[in-house]
Amino acid sequence: MGPSLARVLAQDFLPLKSRCVKGLAEWILSSPCRRNIVVLTGAGASTSAGIPDFRSPGTGLYDNLQKYDLPTPQSIFSLDYFRKAPEAFYELARDLWPGLQGYKPTLTHRFISLLDKKGRLLRCFTQNIDGLERLAGLPSERLVAAHGSFDTATCIRTGRRVPAEELRQAVLVGKEGPQGWQALREKYGGLVKPDIVFFGEDLPAAFFTHRRQDFSKCQLLVVIGTSLSVYPFASLPHEAPGSCLKVLINREDVLDFSFDVSLLGDCDEHVQELVSHLGWQEEMSELGGAD
Ligand code: OAD
C-alpha cells in the first residue's frame, strides 16, 4: 500500500500547498499507482499555450464571440445553428483547427505524456479539441478525445465520411470559390463538419467504453483545468472508486464534486512543483517542458 490519504494531507512543517504537492508526489511514486492514474483535462490545460478557455469571465471564448452575433455563445457549437448559419463556426474553425495557429503543448500536457512514459498513466480523458496531448507525445491509445477531434469529418446530412484535409482546405479558403466550403457542401450533398462533438451530439463510443473499463482500476484521479460543467464528461469523477485519491488542479474550485486534494491556481505552476518533488525534472526537460 502507498501512503494513506491522512499522511498525504498531514505532512508537517510544510506550507499547505507544498504539503499537498509533496504528498501527491509520494503517492504517485508508490506502487499502487502503476498504470492506475486517470487524468481528466479541460481548456485550462491549454490556456498557457495561448488558447482561451470557454468560461473564464472576460478572456473565455464565450465572452468573445460578439462579432458572430449569435443567439447564445454556445450556439457556435450547436447543430441547429450550424445548419442555419454555418459561416460562424467555419470562421472560428480557422482558429481552432490544430496546427493552423502553431500552438505548442504546455508543461501540463508534457507532464501527462511523462506519466505515460513512466508507466503510471492508465488514460487521459480530454474535453479539448486542440490536439496538444498528442503533440506532447501521448500515444493515441492512452487518450480519450471525449469531445471528438478534427482528425475526421462527416457530412451532417448524409452521414458520409469526408477526408478531413478536404474540409481543412475549404475552411481555409472560406465560403466562395471551387475549393470553398459552399462547393464542398454541394459536392457531398450537405454541410461538412469536423467530428468534434456539438451540443446535443453523442460522445464517441471510446468515451463510454473507457469510462466502463478504466474507472474500476483508477487509484489516482487528477482533474486539470476544467470547470466540470458539461455532461456527461462532468460525471466522470463520480465513476472513481471510494479508495481512489481524487485531486483537482484548477484556478478555481469546482463546486459539484468534493476532491480529496484541491490545488488551486495555475496548473503549470502546480505541475512544475509536482515534477520537482517527483524528481522528474530531467525527463521533463528532455520533453522540452521544464527548466
Ligand atoms: P471552461 O472554460 O468551462 O473551464 C476551464 C477551467 O480551467 C476554469 O475553471 C478556469 O478557471 C480554469 N483555468 C483556466 N486556465 C487555467 C490555468 N492556466 N491553470 C489552471 N486552471 C485554469 O472549459 P472546460 O471545462 O474545458 O464543449 O469546458 C468544457 C466544455 O465546454 C468544452 O469541452 C466545450 C465547452 O462548451 C463543447 O464544445 C462540447
Boltz pocket constraint, residues with backbone or C-beta under 6 A from the ligand:
constraints:
  - pocket:
      binder: B
      contacts: [[A, 41], [A, 42], [A, 43], [A, 44], [A, 45], [A, 47], [A, 48], [A, 53], [A, 54], [A, 55], [A, 56], [A, 60], [A, 77], [A, 127], [A, 128], [A, 147], [A, 197], [A, 198], [A, 199], [A, 225], [A, 226], [A, 227], [A, 228], [A, 229], [A, 230], [A, 249], [A, 250], [A, 251], [A, 252], [A, 265], [A, 266], [A, 267], [A, 268]]
      max_distance: 6.0
